[in-house]
């Protein structure tokens, strides 16, 4: 297959911006798409912050100008047709909402070049849940990243029965080229590998709060001290973002929906969305 060189990332939230920046950092031309100019201005600031983070954390070459060079390879656009016009690969990282994804893929199907591969970064939806919307099930699969992609650099590759083996391998090679470790998943599994382990852990923490057993700081402290882990579940929630936590929890059982209602009332409705806004379950210094 032709090498994947022109990459479009749909969605410039916490993870979408990381995917776009890491891809540009590894030498690819990237178009970062979001719905309006306000979202793109926020993305510009996220990209600049990521450049500073790569330097601060000693990512190879970042302090020698590579971090700033990556910014020059990112083009921002609020025009979906323009954003995908030359794309070899579109990585979708929009909200975890089936109807939003459906509308996006149905539009993409009509405007993207025939050769373009579509990859979803969905954390909870199976690629087969979305494949019929894409108009190219053979060129569609999941490519799932973990937060802080420059450190936690797994990229889970998961296709459907309709996904072309050549497309699957092409996307796995691309993942390696941008510094990820491709994790090839043999068949569809809700939650992939990472979230099959992580989501039950986070759900258990949510139920402890809903049931009034303990507050987030006590839950996190127990996990950190008892296991030596660097973060507790509520710190992870803040990094993932409480809007994502809400959307995922709303698709769960009664206790998970109660948790969703709790975080909406106490946090989301107060503008406390996690690290991205400076406050969630915890408060964060500006720029963290």
TALINBEL-V107307 format. One record per backbone hydrogen bond with DSSP energy under -0.5 kcal/mol. CO is the residue of the C=O (numbers start at 0). NH is the residue of the N-H. E is the energy in kcal/mol with one decimal. If there is no record, write none. Layout:
CO,NH,E
CO,NH,E
This chain:
2,4,-0.8
4,6,-0.7
4,28,-0.9
5,87,-3.0
5,88,-1.6
6,30,-2.4
7,9,-0.5
7,90,-3.2
8,10,-0.7
8,32,-2.9
9,92,-3.1
12,16,-2.6
13,17,-1.0
14,18,-2.7
15,19,-2.4
16,20,-2.5
17,21,-2.9
18,22,-2.1
19,23,-2.2
20,24,-2.8
21,25,-1.5
22,27,-1.9
23,26,-2.0
28,6,-2.4
29,31,-0.5
29,74,-2.8
30,8,-2.7
30,32,-0.6
31,76,-2.4
32,10,-2.9
35,39,-1.8
36,40,-2.2
37,41,-2.0
38,42,-1.9
39,43,-2.3
40,44,-1.7
41,45,-2.0
42,46,-2.9
43,47,-2.1
44,48,-2.3
45,49,-2.5
46,50,-2.3
47,51,-1.9
48,52,-2.3
49,53,-2.8
50,54,-1.7
51,55,-2.8
52,56,-2.7
53,58,-2.5
54,57,-1.2
58,61,-2.5
60,63,-1.1
60,65,-1.6
61,64,-1.2
61,66,-1.2
64,68,-2.3
65,69,-1.8
66,70,-0.8
67,71,-0.9
68,71,-0.6
69,72,-1.6
70,73,-1.3
72,29,-2.6
72,74,-0.5
74,31,-3.2
76,33,-1.7
77,79,-0.6
78,82,-2.6
79,83,-1.7
80,84,-0.6
81,84,-0.6
83,86,-1.2
83,112,-0.6
87,116,-2.3
88,7,-2.6
88,90,-0.5
89,91,-0.6
89,118,-2.8
90,9,-2.8
90,92,-0.6
91,120,-2.8
94,96,-2.5
96,100,-2.5
97,101,-2.8
98,102,-2.4
99,103,-2.0
100,104,-2.8
101,105,-2.5
102,106,-1.5
103,107,-2.7
104,108,-2.7
105,109,-0.6
106,109,-1.0
106,110,-1.0
107,110,-0.8
107,111,-2.7
112,115,-1.3
116,89,-2.9
117,140,-1.5
118,91,-3.4
119,142,-2.8
125,128,-1.4
125,129,-0.6
126,129,-1.2
126,130,-1.9
129,132,-2.0
129,133,-0.6
130,133,-1.3
130,134,-0.5
135,138,-2.2
136,139,-1.1
137,163,-2.6
138,117,-2.5
140,119,-2.1
141,157,-2.1
142,144,-0.5
143,155,-2.7
147,150,-2.0
147,151,-2.9
150,152,-1.5
151,145,-0.6
151,153,-1.2
152,180,-3.2
153,145,-0.8
154,156,-0.5
154,182,-2.8
155,143,-2.6
155,157,-0.6
156,184,-2.6
157,141,-3.1
159,162,-0.9
163,167,-2.5
164,168,-2.4
165,169,-2.2
166,170,-2.4
167,171,-2.1
168,172,-2.3
169,173,-2.1
170,174,-2.4
171,175,-1.8
172,176,-2.2
173,177,-1.4
174,179,-2.4
175,178,-1.7
179,181,-0.7
180,154,-2.0
181,183,-0.7
182,156,-2.9
182,184,-0.7
188,191,-2.8
190,194,-1.2
190,195,-1.1
192,196,-1.1
193,196,-0.8
193,197,-2.6
194,198,-2.1
196,200,-0.8
197,201,-2.3
198,202,-3.0
199,203,-2.2
200,204,-1.6
201,205,-2.3
202,206,-2.4
203,207,-1.7
204,208,-1.5
205,209,-2.6
206,210,-2.5
207,212,-2.3
207,213,-1.0
208,211,-1.4
214,217,-0.6
214,218,-2.1
215,219,-2.8
216,220,-2.3
217,221,-2.2
218,222,-1.9
219,223,-2.7
220,224,-2.6
221,225,-2.5
222,226,-1.8
222,228,-0.7
223,227,-2.1
231,235,-1.9
232,236,-2.4
233,237,-1.7
234,238,-1.5
235,239,-2.9
236,240,-2.5
237,274,-1.9
240,244,-2.0
241,245,-2.4
242,246,-2.5
243,247,-2.4
244,248,-2.4
245,249,-2.2
246,250,-0.5
247,250,-1.1
248,251,-1.8
252,256,-2.5
253,257,-2.0
254,258,-2.1
255,259,-2.3
256,260,-2.3
257,261,-2.0
258,262,-2.6
259,263,-2.0
260,264,-2.3
261,265,-2.8
262,266,-1.7
262,267,-2.7
263,268,-3.0
266,269,-1.1
266,271,-2.7
267,270,-2.1
270,272,-1.0
272,241,-2.4
273,276,-1.4
273,277,-0.6
273,278,-1.2
274,277,-1.1
277,283,-3.0
278,273,-2.5
281,279,-2.9
284,287,-2.2
